[in-house]
Amino acid sequence: MPVNILMPALSPTMEKGNLAKWLKKEGDKIKAGDIIAEIETDKATMEVEAVDEGVLAKIVVPEGTADVAVNEVIGVIAGEGEDAKSVSAPSAAPAKAEPAPKAEAKAATPAPAVSAPAAAAAAPAPAAAPAAQAQAAASGERAFASPLARRLAKEAGIDLGKVQGSGPHGRIVEKDIEAAKQGGAKAAPAAAAAAPAAAKPASAPLAAGPSDDQVKKLFAPGSYEEIPHDGMRKTIARRLTEAKQTIPHFYVTLDCELDALLKLRAELNAAAPEKDGKPAYKLSVNDMVIKALALALKAVPDANVSWTEGTMLKHKHTDVGVAVSIPGGLITPIIRDACHKTLSQISNEMKDMAARAKARKLKPEEYQGGTTAVSNLGMFGVKDFAAVVNPPHATILAVGAGEQRAVVKGGQLAVATIMSVTLSTDHRAVDGALGAELLQAFKGYIEKPMAMLV
């Protein structure tokens, strides 16, 4: 029988995406693993991989279509022995979804990172996977699972709505299905999770600004160009508004001397071994800022937290998001467990992710989550600024330019390279004194950078 190709959910929070391009045309033969289409979300362009064999009988949603809902039928595959020409497009997606295509990110050539203020607010926060999965089971929605897991579950007659995922963001993977076959899988607590969600009152709507027409009336006709908001800009606007309206921000600023760090950076870069005819790494000040913040959070673990209404999440790892400016918006790739990585690892990983971020090829797990963030405008000569906290983070560090300033040392006037940094905190989770303690620890690593090497 014909198999429907459904709009895939590329992350637990995805509700719709743009069907950017079909890589196969009607009548083409398809085998499992073929890349058949490209999907654009507000953050990335992902490849859709076929999991069924046959002939692409019908393209239901043409390429270039925007805001296609998850689970909407976008195409139909005719199975073996079926007449592809006789297959008709369904009028609506079936209640029981067939396996969804798998999405994977493509690689890109590394490029320098560029950061921007409050950029972390652009990246969507990861959903609480078990609760989201349980709610999906309770409402009859399609569970978040890999294509292989779906196929194995279908063959074994296992209801995905009753399987607890152990993959990234609660995704159901192969081992969860194998555990379910042996009776070892935990049933998703659908009823228990759905009940509190239903009982919780709806949050108040965000305050509305002036309407489009009201704003346009302030300017002469023909004196402006209208540029429609894309998905990324809408996400940035929504999350920044939510963050500033719901998070009580607290700000702490101090100055750090950079001379020792700049000297060490120059020595490390000069000592970099050759790889393929060029240095194996080239450290930036931002790479060392990432490492210093990660180590500071390790030294002050009470600040490495996330606020929830019921509990405080105290993280065991220091995952540092780094704000990167990309065409049309901002995104925050994450250096996982940064405190245990070498400076060269952080540098090379950051260059790779920044390049793929600019090409919109990051995978959701590469920009969702994290425990803190860095936003650096020093390369633009900005002296200091304050960034917006991006939940689930409780902190974000805004980094200004390193510049020579007059300082007093031992009662004598001297010149030093100074960098101003401002820590924004979620005051519900990180109080002023705790934020100051974190900044003091950060300053210690910046001014005595050899400590980052041991």
C-alpha positions, 0 to 999 in steps of 0.5 A: 500500500502507498506510504505517506511521507510526513513533515518530520519533527526535527526537534521536540519543540518544532511545530512547523517548517518550510519545505525548501527543496525536493531532491527527488521528482515524481516517478523517481525510484527511492530506496531507504537512506536516499535524501529526498528533501530539505526542510528549513526551521527557524534555525537550520536546514535539515536533510530528510532521509527516506526510510521506505523503498518504492517510487515517489508517486506524488509530491503533495506539498511543493518546494518553497512552501512555508509553515508546513505543520509537523505530521502533514503529508508532504508526499506519497511513495508507491510500494513494490508492484503498485502503479505510481500513476494511480496513487492519489494524494490523501486529503488529510494526514491519517490518524496513525502516522507512518514512519517519518523521514530522518533529518540530519545536518550537512557539514560546512566549511569552518569560518570565524565566529561572530557574536552578538548581544542577547543572542542566546535568547534566539535559540529555543530552549529544549522541552522537558522530554518525558513530559512532552512525550507523555502529553503526546501519548495522551493526546494521540499525537505522534511520538518523537522517535528515530525512523529506525525505532519507528520501523522496529516498533511497527514490526514488533507491534509496540505502541510508541506512545507507551515507550520512554525515550532515552535519546537526546531530548527524550527521543525514542531510539533503537535500544528503547524498542529492544527494551520494550520487546523484553518488557523492560521499557518504562511506560510514559506516564501519560495520564500523570503528566497530562493532568497537571498540564491541564490543571495549570492556568494559562499564562497571561498573554504578552503585552501587545504593541502598536498594530502594523497599521498604527506604525505605518501611519507614522511614516510617509507612504513610499519612504520605507520597504516592508520586509516580512519577518521570517521564522528566526526573527519571530522566534527571537522576538518572542523569546526576548519578550518572554525573557524580559517580561518573565525573568527578573534580571540582575546585573553585575559588572567588573573589569579584568586585566588582559595583559597576561592572557594576551601574552599566553595566547600569543605563546600558545599560538606560536607553539601550535604544531602544523597540521596539513600545512597550517597551524593545528589551532589558533586561539582567540580571546573568546575561546579563553573566555569560554574556558574561564567561564566554564571553570568559574561555574565549576568553582561556584557550582551554585551558580550553574543552575536552571530555574523551574517553578518546582525545583532548582536544577543544579547541573553537573556539567558546564555547557557554554552557549556562544552567541553567533550572528548569522544572516537574519538573526542569531543562534547559540551553539553550545560547547559541551562540558567546556571546563574539561576541554582544552583551549585548542579543542574549544577553539576548533569546535567553536570555529566548526559550529560557527561555520555551520551555524552561518550555513544553518546546518547545526543540529538541534542538539547543538544549539538547544540546552546549555547551562550558561552563555557568552555574548561577545561584542569586543570585536566591534569595539563595544566597551560594555553592554548587558545581555538578556538571559536565555532560559533555561540558563540562569546567567549570560556573560556580556564581553566588551573590548579589551582596550588600554586604560590608565590604572593605578598600581601600587599608588602609581599610574600605569597602563593596562589592557582592560576588558569590561564584562557584565554578568546578567543573572536570573535573580530567582536562581542566582542572587547578587552576591552569588553572581559577584562570586562567579564573576570573581572566579572568572576574573581570577582565571582571566588574570592568571590564565595559566590556571586554565592549563592545569 
